[in-house]
Amino acid sequence: MLSEKQFEKYEKLIYEQLGISYRQAKREMLQSKLNKLLRRAGITCYDEYYNLLLNKSNNKLWDSFVDEITIHKTDFFREENHFEYIKNNLDSIFQNNPRIIKNNEIKVWSSACSTGEEPYTIAMVLKECLPESINIKILGTDISNKVVSHAQKGAYDLSELTVFNSYQIHQYFDKIEGKYIVKPLIKELITLRTFNLMQNFPFKSNFDIIFSRNVMIYFNNSTQEELIIKYYNALTSGGLLFIGHSESLTQKQYKLKYIHPTIYMRTV
C-alpha cells in the first residue's frame, strides 16, 4: 500500500518534472500505475523505485515512468471543428497574420502530439486548403519518447482510420504488411521531437498556429497560466492558439484575444 508520505513524494516529483497534478482523488490511480511499473522493473519497494527515478541515471526507467504517468488519448481529426475553422477562415487568418503570405510559409506546433494523429491531421488539412506556394512546417512534440517514436513511424491499424473514406486512405496511406503508413508527401511536412512543456521554450522563431488540446486539464491553475504565457510568447502577432473542448481560459490571466470557442489569437 502506498503510504501518505510516499504518495506525497511521488506527487511532488510528478508535479515538478511533468507539471501534472495528482491530488488525493487520484491516489488509487497513481498507486495502480506504480504497481505496474514496479512489476515491470522487478522492484518491490516504492521508495527504492523513487530513489532510482530521482537519480535519473537510468533513462529507460525514467522514460517508462513518464509513459505510464502521462495520458496519450488521441485520434485523427479529433475535435474536428478546429480543422473546419482553419479551412473556412483562411482569408482572415492571412489578414491577421500577413507574414504567412509574405514568407510563403506557415509554422504550426502540435505541442502534445502523442502518437502522431494530430500533426498528421494538420498536415493533411493544410495540404488540401493552402496555396501550393506556401511551405508547410509542422513541429510535433510530446514528453513521451515512446509515443514520439510511434508517431515517427506513422504506422496505424485500419481500425484507427475510421474517419477516412477509402479514397482518403488511398490518398494518404500506403498499406505495408497489414499496417497503414502515412505517405511521404505528408510525413515530410512534419518534424517530431521529445519535449517537456515545463521546460523553457527554445524556439528561435515564433509559430503561426499552436495546438495545445486536452493538455492543460492535467495541470493546476498556476501551471496552466504559466503555460499560456509561454504559448503567447511563442506565437507571432495574429497567430492562433487552439485548446481542447474540455479546457477553458476563464478565470486565468492571459493576453490572448478570444476568437471562437477554444480558439484564441495573439493580437500584438
C-alpha positions in Angstrom: 0.0 0.0 0.0 1.3 3.4 -0.9 1.7 5.4 2.3 0.8 9.1 2.7 4.5 10.0 2.8 5.3 8.0 -0.3 2.3 9.5 -2.2 3.4 13.0 -1.3 6.9 12.3 -2.6 5.7 11.0 -5.9 3.1 13.7 -6.2 5.8 16.4 -5.8 8.1 14.6 -8.3 5.4 14.3 -11.0 4.4 17.9 -10.5 7.9 19.4 -10.5 9.1 17.4 -13.5 6.0 16.9 -15.6 3.6 19.7 -14.4 0.9 17.1 -13.8 -1.1 17.5 -10.7 -2.0 14.2 -8.8 -4.3 15.0 -5.9 -5.7 12.7 -3.3 -8.6 11.9 -5.5 -6.2 10.2 -7.9 -4.2 8.4 -5.3 -5.5 4.9 -6.1 -4.9 5.6 -9.8 -1.3 6.6 -9.1 -0.8 3.5 -6.9 -2.1 1.3 -9.7 0.3 2.8 -12.2 3.2 2.5 -9.8 2.4 -1.2 -9.1 2.5 -1.9 -12.8 5.8 0.0 -13.2 7.4 -1.8 -10.2 6.4 -5.2 -11.5 7.9 -4.3 -14.9 11.2 -3.2 -13.3 11.3 -6.2 -10.9 11.2 -3.9 -7.8 9.1 -4.5 -4.7 9.6 -1.2 -2.8 8.1 2.2 -3.7 11.0 4.0 -2.0 13.6 2.1 -4.0 11.8 2.9 -7.2 11.5 6.5 -6.3 15.2 6.8 -5.5 16.1 5.3 -8.8 13.8 7.8 -10.6 15.4 10.6 -8.7 18.9 9.5 -9.8 17.8 9.7 -13.4 20.9 7.7 -14.4 18.6 5.0 -15.9 17.0 6.8 -18.8 14.9 3.7 -19.7 13.4 3.6 -16.2 12.5 7.3 -16.3 11.1 7.0 -19.8 8.9 4.1 -18.8 7.7 6.1 -15.8 6.8 9.1 -18.0 5.0 6.9 -20.5 2.8 5.4 -17.8 2.1 8.6 -15.9 1.1 10.7 -18.9 -2.1 10.3 -20.9 -1.9 9.6 -24.7 -5.5 9.7 -25.9 -5.8 10.9 -29.5 -7.5 10.3 -32.8 -7.3 11.6 -36.4 -9.5 14.7 -36.8 -10.2 14.8 -33.1 -12.3 17.9 -32.3 -12.9 18.5 -36.0 -14.3 22.0 -35.7 -10.7 23.3 -35.3 -9.8 22.0 -38.7 -13.0 23.3 -40.2 -12.2 26.7 -38.7 -8.9 26.8 -40.5 -10.3 25.7 -43.8 -13.2 28.2 -43.6 -11.3 31.2 -42.4 -8.1 31.3 -44.4 -8.8 34.9 -45.6 -9.0 36.2 -42.0 -6.0 34.1 -40.9 -3.9 35.6 -43.7 -5.2 39.1 -43.0 -4.5 38.9 -39.2 -1.1 37.2 -39.8 0.3 38.7 -43.1 3.7 37.1 -42.6 2.3 33.7 -43.9 1.8 35.2 -47.4 4.9 37.4 -47.2 7.2 34.5 -46.3 5.2 31.8 -48.2 5.5 29.7 -45.1 3.2 28.6 -42.2 4.7 27.2 -39.0 2.5 25.1 -36.8 3.2 23.4 -33.5 1.4 20.3 -32.2 2.6 20.6 -28.6 1.3 17.3 -27.3 1.3 15.2 -30.4 1.1 11.8 -28.8 1.2 9.0 -31.4 1.0 11.5 -34.3 -2.6 11.6 -35.3 -2.9 15.4 -34.6 0.2 16.6 -36.6 -0.7 14.3 -39.5 -4.2 15.6 -39.5 -2.9 19.2 -39.5 -0.6 18.3 -42.4 -3.5 16.8 -44.4 -5.8 19.8 -43.8 -3.1 22.4 -44.7 -2.0 20.4 -47.8 -5.6 20.4 -49.0 -6.6 24.0 -48.3 -3.4 26.2 -48.6 -2.0 27.5 -51.9 0.8 25.3 -53.2 3.3 28.2 -52.9 3.1 28.2 -49.1 5.7 26.0 -47.4 4.2 23.9 -44.6 6.3 23.3 -41.5 4.8 21.4 -38.6 6.5 20.6 -35.3 5.1 17.8 -33.2 6.3 17.3 -29.7 5.4 15.1 -26.7 7.1 14.3 -23.4 7.0 10.6 -24.0 9.8 9.0 -26.1 7.6 6.0 -26.7 4.7 7.9 -28.4 7.0 10.1 -30.3 8.7 7.0 -31.7 5.3 5.7 -32.7 4.5 9.0 -34.4 7.7 9.0 -36.3 6.8 5.6 -37.8 3.4 6.9 -38.9 2.0 3.3 -38.9 -1.6 2.7 -37.9 -4.2 -0.1 -37.9 -7.2 0.1 -40.2 -9.4 0.4 -37.0 -7.7 3.7 -36.3 -8.6 5.2 -39.7 -12.4 5.1 -39.3 -12.8 8.8 -40.0 -11.3 8.4 -43.5 -13.2 7.1 -46.5 -11.5 4.6 -48.9 -10.3 7.4 -51.3 -8.7 9.3 -48.4 -7.0 6.2 -47.1 -5.6 5.5 -50.6 -4.5 9.2 -50.9 -2.7 9.5 -47.6 -1.6 6.0 -46.6 0.4 3.1 -48.1 -0.6 -0.4 -46.9 2.5 -2.3 -46.0 2.4 -5.7 -44.2 -1.1 -5.1 -42.8 -0.2 -1.6 -41.5 -1.3 1.8 -43.0 1.8 4.0 -43.3 1.4 7.8 -43.7 2.7 8.7 -47.2 6.0 10.7 -47.6 4.2 13.7 -49.0 2.6 14.2 -45.5 5.5 12.9 -43.4 7.9 15.3 -45.0 6.0 18.3 -43.7 6.4 17.2 -40.0 9.3 17.2 -37.6 8.7 15.1 -34.4 10.7 15.5 -31.2 10.5 14.7 -27.5 9.9 17.9 -25.4 8.7 18.7 -21.9 6.3 21.7 -21.8 7.6 22.6 -18.3 11.0 23.5 -19.8 11.8 26.9 -21.3 10.8 27.1 -24.9 13.9 27.0 -27.1 12.4 28.2 -30.4 14.3 30.7 -32.5 11.2 31.9 -34.3 7.5 32.0 -33.5 4.6 29.9 -34.6 1.6 30.9 -36.7 -0.6 28.3 -35.1 -0.2 26.3 -31.8 -2.3 23.3 -30.9 -2.5 22.6 -27.2 -5.5 20.4 -26.8 -6.5 18.4 -23.7 -3.1 19.1 -22.1 -3.9 21.7 -19.5 -6.6 19.7 -17.9 -3.8 17.7 -16.1 -2.2 20.9 -14.7 -3.2 23.1 -11.8 -4.2 26.7 -12.3 -0.8 28.3 -11.8 0.9 25.9 -14.2 -1.8 26.5 -16.8 -1.3 30.2 -16.5 2.5 29.8 -16.9 2.0 27.7 -20.0 -0.4 30.1 -21.5 2.1 32.9 -21.2 4.8 30.7 -22.8 2.4 29.9 -25.7 1.6 33.6 -26.1 5.3 34.4 -26.3 5.8 31.6 -28.9 3.1 32.9 -31.2 3.6 35.5 -33.9 1.2 38.5 -34.0 -2.0 37.2 -35.5 -1.1 33.7 -34.5 -3.7 31.3 -33.2 -3.9 29.0 -30.2 -6.3 26.0 -30.2 -7.1 24.4 -26.9 -9.3 21.4 -26.1 -13.1 21.4 -25.7 -12.7 20.3 -22.1 -10.4 23.3 -21.4 -11.1 27.0 -20.7 -9.1 30.1 -20.2 -11.8 31.6 -18.0 -10.6 32.9 -14.7 -7.0 32.8 -15.9 -4.6 35.7 -16.7 -3.9 35.8 -20.4 -3.3 38.4 -23.1 -4.8 36.4 -26.0 -8.0 37.6 -27.8 -11.0 35.2 -27.7 -11.9 34.4 -31.3 -14.2 31.4 -31.1 -14.9 28.7 -28.5 -11.5 27.1 -27.7 -9.7 29.4 -30.3 -7.6 32.4 -29.3 -5.3 34.9 -31.1 -2.3 36.9 -30.2 -3.0 40.5 -31.4 0.3 42.3 -30.6 
